[in-house]
Amino acid sequence: MGLIPLIPGKRDHPGGVPSHEIIMADHDRIEGSAKQAEGSIKEGLGKLTGDEKLKAEGRADKVEGKVQNAIGGVKDTLKGDGHS
């Protein structure tokens, strides 16, 4: 989904959600996905080098990313139900 331009007070989304709220939810999901990817890379490098600390950091980053992504999904769901 492309980003919708921010126009204060205007409801551009078919569900009636203000543009800035859509962007914020997307932000959580994008950041969460990026954190998961970063964690996968760290974990892989840790496995390659035998660095247990790096592997653990990678696993922790992946979990943190999944949580942030889930938060974005919950925000999307709440906004879709008309709760803001």
C-alpha positions as CSV (number, residue, x, y, z in Angstrom):
1,M,0.0,0.0,0.0
2,G,1.4,3.4,-0.9
3,L,1.6,6.2,1.5
4,I,-1.3,8.7,1.4
5,P,-0.3,12.4,1.6
6,L,-0.9,13.9,5.0
7,I,-3.7,16.4,4.9
8,P,-4.8,17.3,8.4
9,G,-8.5,16.7,9.1
10,K,-9.2,15.1,5.7
11,R,-10.2,11.4,5.7
12,D,-8.7,10.0,2.5
13,H,-9.0,6.3,3.3
14,P,-12.2,4.5,2.2
15,G,-12.6,3.3,5.8
16,G,-12.6,6.9,7.0
17,V,-9.2,6.8,8.8
18,P,-7.2,10.0,8.6
19,S,-4.1,9.7,6.5
20,H,-1.7,10.4,9.3
21,E,-3.1,7.4,11.2
22,I,-2.5,5.1,8.3
23,I,1.0,6.3,8.0
24,M,1.7,5.7,11.7
25,A,0.4,2.1,11.5
26,D,2.5,1.5,8.4
27,H,5.5,2.9,10.3
28,D,5.1,0.2,13.0
29,R,4.9,-2.5,10.5
30,I,7.8,-1.3,8.4
31,E,10.0,-0.8,11.4
32,G,9.0,-4.2,12.7
33,S,9.8,-5.9,9.4
34,A,13.1,-4.1,9.2
35,K,14.0,-5.2,12.8
36,Q,13.1,-8.8,11.9
37,A,15.4,-8.7,8.8
38,E,18.2,-7.2,10.9
39,G,17.8,-9.9,13.4
40,S,17.9,-12.6,10.8
41,I,21.2,-11.2,9.4
42,K,22.7,-11.0,12.9
43,E,21.6,-14.5,13.7
44,G,23.0,-15.8,10.5
45,L,26.3,-14.0,11.0
46,G,26.5,-15.4,14.5
47,K,26.0,-18.9,13.2
48,L,28.7,-18.4,10.5
49,T,31.2,-17.0,13.0
50,G,30.2,-19.1,16.0
51,D,29.4,-16.0,17.9
52,E,26.7,-17.0,20.4
53,K,26.2,-13.5,21.6
54,L,25.5,-12.2,18.1
55,K,23.1,-15.2,17.5
56,A,21.2,-14.3,20.7
57,E,21.0,-10.6,19.7
58,G,19.7,-11.6,16.3
59,R,17.0,-13.8,17.9
60,A,16.0,-11.0,20.3
61,D,15.8,-8.5,17.4
62,K,13.6,-10.9,15.5
63,V,11.2,-11.2,18.4
64,E,11.2,-7.4,19.0
65,G,10.4,-6.9,15.3
66,K,7.5,-9.4,15.4
67,V,6.1,-7.7,18.4
68,Q,6.3,-4.2,16.7
69,N,4.7,-5.7,13.6
70,A,1.9,-7.2,15.7
71,I,1.3,-3.8,17.4
72,G,0.9,-2.2,13.9
73,G,-1.6,-4.9,13.0
74,V,-3.6,-4.3,16.2
75,K,-3.6,-0.6,15.5
76,D,-4.8,-1.3,11.9
77,T,-7.6,-3.5,13.3
78,L,-8.7,-0.9,15.9
79,K,-8.8,1.8,13.3
80,G,-10.7,-0.4,11.0
81,D,-13.4,-0.9,13.6
82,G,-13.7,2.9,14.0
83,H,-11.7,3.1,17.3
84,S,-9.0,5.8,17.2
